[in-house]
Amino acid sequence: MVTKTVEENCYRIESNQLDVYSAAGLEEDMTSIFKQGVSSLYLDFSNVEEVSSSVLGLLLYKKMIYRKQGVSLFLINVNPQIQKILKILNLNGYLLL
């Protein structure tokens, strides 16, 4: 579900739809990356077209956990529709780089 890109600490989400069924796989991948000892994690959303509320909740939870450990988490290359949702929820400044 998540593949490393050439940029440091940047991982591309390969799925175009993040829903309740893909949330567990995303969480596993994020936990695996976190255990590698990264100081920051950038999730490239360039392929993602849809995000469910369960995945947004997961991202918020992971951001909170990572911050306590001194690790930053940001979403990059987010399409305008998802950016609009994040703005409506007042999460754009919290999750977007």
ABEGO torsion letter per residue (X at the ends): XBBBBABBGBBBBABABBBAAAAAAAAAAAAAAAAAGBABBBBBAAABABBBAAAAAAAAAAAAAAAAAGBBBBBBGBBAAAAAAAAAAGAAAAABX
